[in-house]
Amino acid sequence: MVKHLLSMQDLSPNEIEAILDDAAGLKEKLRRGEPHELLRGKTLGMIFEKPSLRTRVTFETGMTQLGGHAIYLAPADIQLGKRESVPDTARNLSRWVDAVMARLFKHDIIVELARHSSVPVINGLTDLHHPCQTLGDLLTIREHKGKLRGLKLAWVGDGNNVCNSLLLGCTLVGMNISAVCPHGYEPDANVMTQAKKNAEKSGAKLELLTNPKKAVAGADVIYTDVWVSMGQEKEAKRRMRAFEGYQVNAQLLKLAKPNVIVMHCLPAHRGQEITDEVIDGPRSVVLDQAENRMHAQKALLVSLLA
């Protein structure tokens, strides 16, 4: 059976730990200049409906460092589901490449892509999930805190795809997570149900709040993201009003632990969800996150293809 990564729920706690261990090892090999061409001769097809800096560069560079090759397929190249059906696209790509990474709008499309693919399909982002981001985030937290289990992460802002993946990822590995979102902007209900089941097994604490000050109390990690994501531009004014009071700033940080780290998956809308003072400050690990996307994805690719 072909293994896909469409959401964090596709991984067991042990698989997550193994990927993070391998990512740390690959990162160290790169630092030492040691070759690690574990995917020599392998090809990754990369489908993009949404533009990207981090997703494209980290996957493409990662495959190169692993001795493989990545092919960028722009929206105009495929026009997924329009110029050619999703099943036909999946079947054709399966004959040419060893794995497919897709960065799409609708999550249903990547599910259909995986259903008809005979090679692994990796979710590089959909409107519902962003598992590769969470793998990089967990690696970053572990680097800075030395562990994951028992830590508290406070998510401040929109209950979006990154929030959904963090809810699943944190509860799988035993991290406590408080998601604080305005009414009407909560995480996906099905994701919350699954996260609660995960938490029961792992012992993690899970809560959904509307008060940012309460959520960040005692937090080891504060995480935020943009209030207006790609495709939501028409909602911008309404969203800006709804998220008043949810900015991650110096005052909010004072309510968390003194050694709290601040995370953002980028790109950031500075002055909205986060201030320059915080994102450029000593508690910020946003560039570590961006780098670790590549190391975590390399380990994921090796786990799927080597």
C-alpha positions in Angstrom: 0.0 0.0 0.0 1.3 3.4 -1.0 2.0 5.7 1.9 0.8 9.3 1.5 1.1 12.4 3.8 -2.2 14.4 3.4 -2.5 15.4 7.1 -0.6 14.9 10.3 -3.1 12.2 11.2 -1.4 10.0 8.5 1.6 9.7 10.8 1.8 7.8 14.1 3.6 9.4 17.1 6.5 7.0 16.5 6.7 7.9 12.8 6.8 11.6 13.7 9.6 11.1 16.2 11.5 9.0 13.6 11.2 11.8 10.9 12.3 14.4 13.4 15.3 12.3 14.4 16.2 11.7 10.8 15.8 15.4 10.0 18.2 16.4 12.8 20.7 13.9 11.4 20.4 15.1 7.9 20.7 18.7 9.1 24.0 17.8 10.9 25.3 16.1 7.8 24.6 19.2 5.7 26.3 21.4 8.3 29.4 19.1 8.2 29.4 19.0 4.4 28.9 15.3 4.4 27.2 13.9 1.2 23.8 12.3 1.9 22.5 11.4 -1.6 19.9 8.9 -0.3 17.5 9.6 -3.2 19.9 9.5 -6.1 17.9 9.0 -9.3 14.6 9.8 -7.7 12.3 12.5 -9.1 9.7 14.6 -7.3 6.9 16.2 -9.3 5.7 19.4 -7.6 2.2 20.7 -8.5 1.5 24.3 -7.5 -1.9 26.0 -7.6 -0.8 28.6 -5.1 2.5 30.5 -5.4 5.2 29.8 -2.8 8.6 30.8 -1.7 9.4 28.4 1.2 7.5 25.3 -0.2 9.2 25.4 -3.6 12.7 26.3 -2.5 12.8 23.8 0.4 11.5 20.9 -1.6 13.6 21.6 -4.7 16.8 22.3 -2.8 16.1 19.3 -0.5 15.7 16.9 -3.4 18.9 18.2 -5.0 20.9 17.7 -1.7 19.5 14.2 -1.5 20.9 13.5 -5.0 17.4 13.6 -6.6 15.6 16.0 -8.9 12.4 18.1 -8.6 10.2 19.3 -11.4 8.1 22.5 -10.8 4.7 22.3 -12.4 3.1 25.8 -12.4 -0.7 26.4 -12.4 -0.6 26.9 -16.2 1.2 23.6 -16.8 -1.5 21.4 -15.4 -4.7 23.3 -14.7 -5.6 20.5 -12.3 -9.2 19.2 -12.9 -9.7 21.6 -15.8 -7.4 20.8 -18.7 -7.1 17.2 -17.5 -9.0 15.3 -14.8 -7.4 14.8 -11.4 -7.4 11.0 -11.8 -5.7 11.2 -15.2 -3.1 13.6 -13.9 -2.4 11.2 -11.0 -2.1 8.2 -13.3 0.2 10.0 -15.7 2.5 11.4 -13.1 2.7 8.0 -11.4 4.4 6.6 -14.6 7.1 9.3 -14.6 8.0 10.4 -11.1 8.7 8.7 -7.8 6.6 11.0 -5.6 4.2 14.0 -6.0 4.0 17.1 -3.8 1.0 19.3 -4.3 0.2 22.8 -3.0 -3.5 23.3 -3.7 -6.6 25.2 -2.6 -9.2 22.4 -2.0 -8.2 19.5 0.3 -10.6 17.2 -1.6 -8.4 17.5 -4.7 -5.3 16.2 -3.0 -7.4 13.3 -1.5 -8.5 12.5 -5.0 -5.0 12.8 -6.4 -3.7 10.4 -3.8 -6.5 7.9 -4.4 -5.5 7.5 -8.1 -1.7 7.8 -7.6 0.5 4.7 -7.4 3.4 6.9 -5.9 3.4 8.8 -2.6 1.5 12.1 -2.6 2.7 14.8 -0.1 0.4 17.7 0.9 2.5 20.8 0.5 -0.5 22.9 1.6 -4.3 22.8 1.2 -6.9 25.0 2.7 -7.5 22.4 5.4 -4.0 21.1 6.3 -0.3 22.0 6.2 1.5 18.9 7.6 4.9 19.8 6.2 4.9 23.1 8.1 4.0 21.2 11.3 6.9 18.8 10.9 9.3 21.7 10.5 7.7 23.4 13.5 8.0 20.4 15.8 11.7 20.0 14.8 12.2 23.7 15.6 10.5 23.4 19.0 12.5 20.3 19.9 15.7 22.0 19.0 15.0 25.0 21.2 13.3 23.2 24.1 15.0 19.8 24.0 11.6 18.0 24.1 8.0 18.1 22.9 5.9 16.2 25.4 4.5 18.4 28.2 5.2 21.7 26.6 2.5 24.3 26.0 1.9 25.9 22.6 -0.5 28.8 22.3 -2.0 29.4 18.9 -3.2 33.0 18.5 -5.4 34.0 15.6 -7.2 32.3 12.8 -8.2 28.6 13.1 -6.7 27.9 9.6 -4.8 25.1 7.9 -1.6 25.6 10.0 -3.7 25.6 13.2 -5.4 22.4 12.1 -2.1 20.6 11.5 -0.6 21.9 14.7 -3.7 20.6 16.7 -3.2 17.2 15.3 0.6 17.2 15.5 0.9 18.5 19.0 -1.8 16.1 20.4 -0.1 13.2 18.7 3.2 13.8 20.3 1.9 14.8 23.8 2.2 18.6 23.5 -0.4 20.8 25.2 -2.0 23.2 22.8 -4.4 26.2 23.4 -6.0 27.6 20.3 -7.3 31.1 20.8 -9.5 32.3 18.0 -12.4 34.8 17.6 -15.9 33.5 17.4 -16.5 32.3 13.8 -12.9 31.6 13.1 -12.4 28.4 15.1 -10.4 25.4 13.7 -12.2 22.8 11.7 -14.7 20.8 13.8 -13.6 17.4 12.5 -10.0 18.3 13.2 -10.9 19.3 16.8 -12.7 16.0 17.3 -9.7 14.0 16.1 -7.3 16.1 18.2 -9.4 15.4 21.3 -9.0 11.7 20.6 -5.3 12.1 20.1 -5.0 14.0 23.4 -6.8 11.2 25.2 -4.2 8.8 24.1 -1.1 11.0 24.5 -2.1 12.8 27.7 -1.9 16.2 26.0 -4.1 19.0 27.2 -6.3 20.7 24.5 -8.4 23.8 24.8 -10.2 26.2 22.5 -10.4 29.8 23.9 -11.3 33.3 22.8 -9.1 35.3 25.3 -5.5 35.6 24.1 -4.2 36.6 27.5 -5.6 33.4 29.1 -4.3 31.3 26.3 -0.6 32.4 26.5 -0.4 32.1 30.3 2.4 29.7 31.0 3.1 29.1 27.3 6.4 27.7 26.1 5.6 28.6 22.5 3.4 31.4 21.0 2.4 30.8 17.4 0.6 33.1 15.0 -0.2 33.4 11.3 -1.8 36.0 8.9 -5.3 37.0 9.5 -6.1 37.2 5.8 -4.8 34.2 3.8 -4.5 33.8 0.1 -8.0 33.7 -1.5 -9.6 35.6 1.5 -8.9 39.1 0.3 -12.6 40.0 0.0 -13.0 39.3 3.7 -10.1 41.5 4.7 -12.0 44.3 6.4 -14.3 42.0 8.3 -11.3 39.9 9.4 -9.3 42.9 10.6 -12.2 43.9 12.9 -12.7 40.3 14.2 -9.0 39.9 15.1 -8.6 43.1 17.0 -6.8 42.3 20.3 -5.2 39.1 18.8 -1.9 40.7 17.9 1.3 39.0 19.2 3.2 41.9 20.7 5.6 42.6 23.6 2.7 43.0 26.1 1.3 39.5 25.2 4.8 37.9 25.5 5.1 39.1 29.1 2.2 36.8 30.0 4.0 33.7 28.8 7.0 32.0 30.2 10.2 34.1 30.2 11.9 31.8 27.8 8.9 31.6 25.4 9.7 31.2 21.7 7.6 32.9 19.0 6.7 31.2 15.8 5.2 32.3 12.5 5.0 30.2 9.4 5.5 33.2 7.1 4.9 35.3 5.1 4.0 37.8 7.9 1.8 40.9 7.7 4.0 43.0 10.0 2.0 45.3 12.2 -1.1 43.2 12.0 -0.9 39.7 13.6 2.6 40.4 14.9 4.8 43.4 15.6 8.3 44.1 14.2 9.6 44.2 17.7 8.5 40.6 18.3 9.2 38.9 14.9 12.7 40.5 14.8 13.3 40.1 18.6 15.3 37.6 20.6 12.4 35.2 21.2 11.6 34.8 17.5 12.6 31.5 15.8 10.8 32.2 12.5 13.9 31.8 10.4 14.8 28.5 12.1 11.3 27.3 11.2 11.8 28.3 7.6 15.1 26.5 7.4 13.8 23.4 9.2 11.0 23.0 6.7 13.7 21.7 4.3 15.3 19.3 6.8 12.0 17.9 7.9 10.8 17.5 4.3 14.0 15.8 3.4 13.5 13.3 6.2 9.9 12.8 5.1 11.0 12.2 1.5 13.6 9.6 2.6 11.0 7.8 4.7 8.7 7.6 1.7 11.2 6.8 -1.0 14.4 5.4 0.3 
